[in-house]
Amino acid sequence: MIQITLGKKKDVDPNSDPLQRSQIGWSGGLSDRQLHEIARGVWVMPGSRVERERFAVVNGGGIIRQAMEIDRVVDVRGGRRAFEGRILGPGHPVHDHYVGKPAPNGAQQNPITYFDSPWATANATADAANPSAEATSSPATTSEPSTRESPVSGP
Protein backbone atom coordinates (compact mmCIF):
# COMPACT_ATOMS: atom_id res chain seq x y z
CA MET A 1 0.00 0.00 0.00
CA ILE A 2 1.12 3.57 -0.61
CA GLN A 3 1.49 6.18 2.09
CA ILE A 4 1.37 9.73 0.78
CA THR A 5 3.00 12.05 3.31
CA LEU A 6 2.08 15.70 2.87
CA GLY A 7 4.37 18.51 3.91
CA LYS A 8 3.19 21.81 5.35
CA LYS A 9 0.64 23.91 3.52
CA LYS A 10 1.96 26.01 0.68
CA ASP A 11 -0.03 28.30 -1.61
CA VAL A 12 0.72 27.84 -5.32
CA ASP A 13 -0.33 29.50 -8.55
CA PRO A 14 -3.07 27.36 -10.15
CA ASN A 15 -1.81 28.44 -13.58
CA SER A 16 1.58 26.85 -12.84
CA ASP A 17 0.32 23.70 -11.10
CA PRO A 18 -0.29 20.70 -13.41
CA LEU A 19 -3.53 19.93 -11.51
CA GLN A 20 -4.53 23.61 -11.26
CA ARG A 21 -4.52 23.59 -7.47
CA SER A 22 -4.11 26.71 -5.34
CA GLN A 23 -2.65 24.83 -2.37
CA ILE A 24 -0.38 21.87 -1.77
CA GLY A 25 0.51 20.29 1.54
CA TRP A 26 -1.44 19.55 4.70
CA SER A 27 -3.44 21.96 6.82
CA GLY A 28 -6.40 21.46 9.10
CA GLY A 29 -9.89 22.30 7.91
CA LEU A 30 -9.61 20.80 4.42
CA SER A 31 -12.69 19.14 2.97
CA ASP A 32 -12.38 15.53 1.80
CA ARG A 33 -12.39 16.74 -1.83
CA GLN A 34 -9.69 19.38 -1.17
CA LEU A 35 -7.48 16.86 0.61
CA HIS A 36 -7.93 14.37 -2.23
CA GLU A 37 -6.94 16.94 -4.87
CA ILE A 38 -3.85 17.90 -2.87
CA ALA A 39 -2.79 14.31 -2.14
CA ARG A 40 -3.31 12.77 -5.57
CA GLY A 41 -0.33 14.48 -7.16
CA VAL A 42 2.03 15.61 -8.44
CA TRP A 43 4.75 13.15 -7.55
CA VAL A 44 7.94 11.63 -8.91
CA MET A 45 7.05 7.92 -8.94
CA PRO A 46 9.47 5.94 -11.10
CA GLY A 47 9.08 2.27 -11.84
CA SER A 48 6.06 0.03 -12.05
CA ARG A 49 5.45 -0.71 -8.37
CA VAL A 50 3.14 2.28 -8.00
CA GLU A 51 0.95 0.88 -10.80
CA ARG A 52 0.45 -2.39 -8.90
CA GLU A 53 -0.86 -0.69 -5.79
CA ARG A 54 -4.62 -0.49 -5.37
CA PHE A 55 -4.93 1.74 -2.30
CA ALA A 56 -3.21 4.74 -0.74
CA VAL A 57 -3.49 6.50 2.60
CA VAL A 58 -2.79 10.18 3.19
CA ASN A 59 -0.60 11.24 6.10
CA GLY A 60 -1.13 14.77 7.37
CA GLY A 61 0.70 15.67 10.57
CA GLY A 62 1.51 12.04 11.41
CA ILE A 63 -2.13 10.87 11.29
CA ILE A 64 -3.84 9.16 8.38
CA ARG A 65 -6.45 11.66 7.20
CA GLN A 66 -7.84 9.85 4.16
CA ALA A 67 -7.84 6.57 2.25
CA MET A 68 -8.24 6.29 -1.49
CA GLU A 69 -8.69 3.59 -4.07
CA ILE A 70 -6.37 4.05 -7.04
CA ASP A 71 -7.93 3.51 -10.45
CA ARG A 72 -4.82 4.49 -12.38
CA VAL A 73 -1.65 6.55 -12.32
CA VAL A 74 -1.38 9.24 -15.00
CA ASP A 75 1.57 11.21 -16.34
CA VAL A 76 1.50 14.98 -15.92
CA ARG A 77 3.86 17.59 -17.27
CA GLY A 78 7.30 17.90 -15.81
CA GLY A 79 7.92 14.14 -15.69
CA ARG A 80 5.65 13.67 -12.69
CA ARG A 81 2.61 11.52 -12.06
CA ALA A 82 -0.74 11.74 -10.30
CA PHE A 83 -3.29 9.29 -8.94
CA GLU A 84 -6.83 9.00 -10.28
CA GLY A 85 -9.34 7.27 -8.08
CA ARG A 86 -11.90 7.74 -5.38
CA ILE A 87 -12.05 8.64 -1.72
CA LEU A 88 -12.90 5.72 0.56
CA GLY A 89 -15.36 6.40 3.37
CA PRO A 90 -16.46 4.78 6.60
CA GLY A 91 -17.48 1.18 6.10
CA HIS A 92 -14.68 0.42 3.66
CA PRO A 93 -12.11 -1.78 5.43
CA VAL A 94 -9.09 0.27 4.29
CA HIS A 95 -10.66 3.48 5.59
CA ASP A 96 -11.76 1.89 8.84
CA HIS A 97 -8.37 0.28 9.48
CA TYR A 98 -6.18 3.35 8.88
CA VAL A 99 -8.03 6.71 8.95
CA GLY A 100 -7.66 8.59 12.21
CA LYS A 101 -4.72 6.46 13.34
CA PRO A 102 -0.94 7.08 13.33
CA ALA A 103 0.67 6.82 9.91
CA PRO A 104 2.04 3.27 9.36
CA ASN A 105 5.36 4.61 8.06
CA GLY A 106 5.47 7.54 10.48
CA ALA A 107 6.90 10.85 9.35
CA GLN A 108 8.79 10.44 6.11
CA GLN A 109 11.13 12.65 4.15
CA ASN A 110 9.98 10.95 0.94
CA PRO A 111 6.33 11.76 0.27
CA ILE A 112 5.65 8.41 -1.45
CA THR A 113 6.46 5.27 0.55
CA TYR A 114 5.10 1.73 0.61
CA PHE A 115 4.08 -0.59 3.41
CA ASP A 116 2.74 -4.11 3.75
CA SER A 117 -1.02 -4.37 4.14
CA PRO A 118 -3.57 -7.08 3.43
CA TRP A 119 -5.11 -4.65 0.92
CA ALA A 120 -1.82 -3.58 -0.67
CA THR A 121 -2.03 -4.60 -4.33
CA ALA A 122 -4.55 -4.90 -7.13
CA ASN A 123 -4.63 -8.65 -6.47
CA ALA A 124 -5.95 -7.95 -2.99
CA THR A 125 -9.17 -6.29 -4.17
CA ALA A 126 -11.25 -9.29 -3.12
CA ASP A 127 -9.52 -9.22 0.26
CA ALA A 128 -10.74 -5.66 0.84
CA ALA A 129 -14.14 -7.15 1.52
CA ASN A 130 -12.62 -9.18 4.38
CA PRO A 131 -12.22 -6.78 7.34
CA SER A 132 -10.86 -9.58 9.56
CA ALA A 133 -7.46 -9.37 7.82
CA GLU A 134 -4.88 -7.39 9.80
CA ALA A 135 -1.95 -5.33 8.60
CA THR A 136 1.51 -6.41 9.65
CA SER A 137 2.57 -5.09 13.05
CA SER A 138 5.90 -3.81 11.75
CA PRO A 139 5.32 -2.48 8.24
CA ALA A 140 8.13 -2.93 5.75
CA THR A 141 8.93 0.46 4.32
CA THR A 142 10.63 0.93 1.02
CA SER A 143 11.16 4.28 -0.58
CA GLU A 144 11.68 4.61 -4.26
CA PRO A 145 13.32 7.93 -5.10
CA SER A 146 10.81 10.73 -5.06
CA THR A 147 10.70 14.40 -4.22
CA ARG A 148 8.37 16.58 -2.21
CA GLU A 149 5.30 17.79 -4.00
CA SER A 150 6.06 21.05 -5.74
CA PRO A 151 4.59 23.15 -8.49
CA VAL A 152 5.98 22.51 -11.93
CA SER A 153 6.08 25.22 -14.56
CA GLY A 154 6.26 24.76 -18.27
CA PRO A 155 5.00 21.94 -20.47
N, C-alpha and C positions, 0 to 999 in steps of 0.2 A: 504494500500500500504506500501511497505517496503522502508525505507530510509537507505542506506548503507553509513555510515560516515567514510571516510578514514582518518587515521592519517597522519603524515609526512612520507615522503619517507624514506625507509630503504632497504638497499641491503641485500639480503639473499642468502644462498647457494641453488642453484636449486636441488642439490642432497638430501637436507634435507626438502625441501618444498613439501608438498603432491601434489601440482599442478605443480611442477618443474619450479617455477617462480624465477627470479633473483632479483626482486624488489617487495616490498609491499608498500602500502601507496600512497599518492597523491603527485604529482609534476607536474609542467607545462610541456608542450611539449610532453605529451603522445599521441600516436595514439589512435583511438577508440578501436582497438583490444587490445592494451596494457592495457588501462584503464579497459576494460571488464575483462581481465584475472586477473588483480589485484583485482577488486571489487567482482568477483563472489565467492570468498572464501579466506581463510578457516575460518569459523565462528562457534562459539558455538550457536546453535539455537535449544533449547529444545522445546518440545511440538509440537502440530500439526498446530498451527496458520500459521507458515511459509509456510506450504504446501497448505494452502488455498489461499495464495496471488498469484496474476497473474502477477503483475508488481513490479519493483523496480526502484528507482532512486539513483544515486550515487552523494554524497556530497563530493566535494573536495574544501577545503578552504571556506566553507560557501555558495558555489554556486553549483547548480545541474549541473553536467558535462555530465551526460549520463542517458538515460532511457533504461531499458531492460524488455523484456517479459520473464517470468520464465516458462520454460517447466517442470522442475522438480528440486527437491532438492535431492542431493546424499550425502551419507556418505563417508567420507574420513578418513584416519587413524588418530589416536589420539582423537577419539570421536567428531570430528568436521564435519561440513557439507559445501557443496558448491552448488551454483546455476548452472544449465545448462539452456541455453536459447539463446536469440538473442538480438542484439543491435537494438534499435528502432531509426529510423532516422526522419528527417523533413517530415512532412505530417502525421505522426502518432499522434493522439491527446494527448497521454501521453507525448511524446517527446515535442510537441509544447507547452503544458501547463506548463511544469516544467523546461526543459533544458535552462540554461542561467539565471535562476532566483534564488533568495535566497532559501536556503534549507527550506522546510516546517517545519521541526523540529529544525531548527537552528543547532548550534554546539552541539554535543552530546558526552558524555563520553562513552556511549554504542554505538558500531558501528552499531548495528542492532536495529532499532526502527520502529514503525508503525504509520501511520497517516490515517485519513479518506480521501477518494478520491472517486469520482464517478467511477473510474476504479480499485478499490482496490482489489477485489476478483475474483476468477475464474468465479463466476456467473455474473460478470460485463463485460465479454468479448464482448457481443453484444453491451453494452453501449460504448465501446471504439470507435465504429464507429460514435458515436454521440458527436461531438466536442462542442455542445452547453451546455453540462453539466458542471457545475463549481464545483471545490473543495470547501470544507467548509472553511470559512474565519478564523476560529480558530481551526486548526487541533488538534484532540485528540491524544496525544502521550502516548503510553504505551511501556514500555521497559521490555521485558523478559530478564532474566539474560543472559548476554553474555560477552565476553572478547574481547579486541582488537585483531586484526588480528596478528598472530605471527607464525613463522615457528614452525613446529612440527617435532621432530626427532623420529625415531623408528617406527616400524609397529603398 
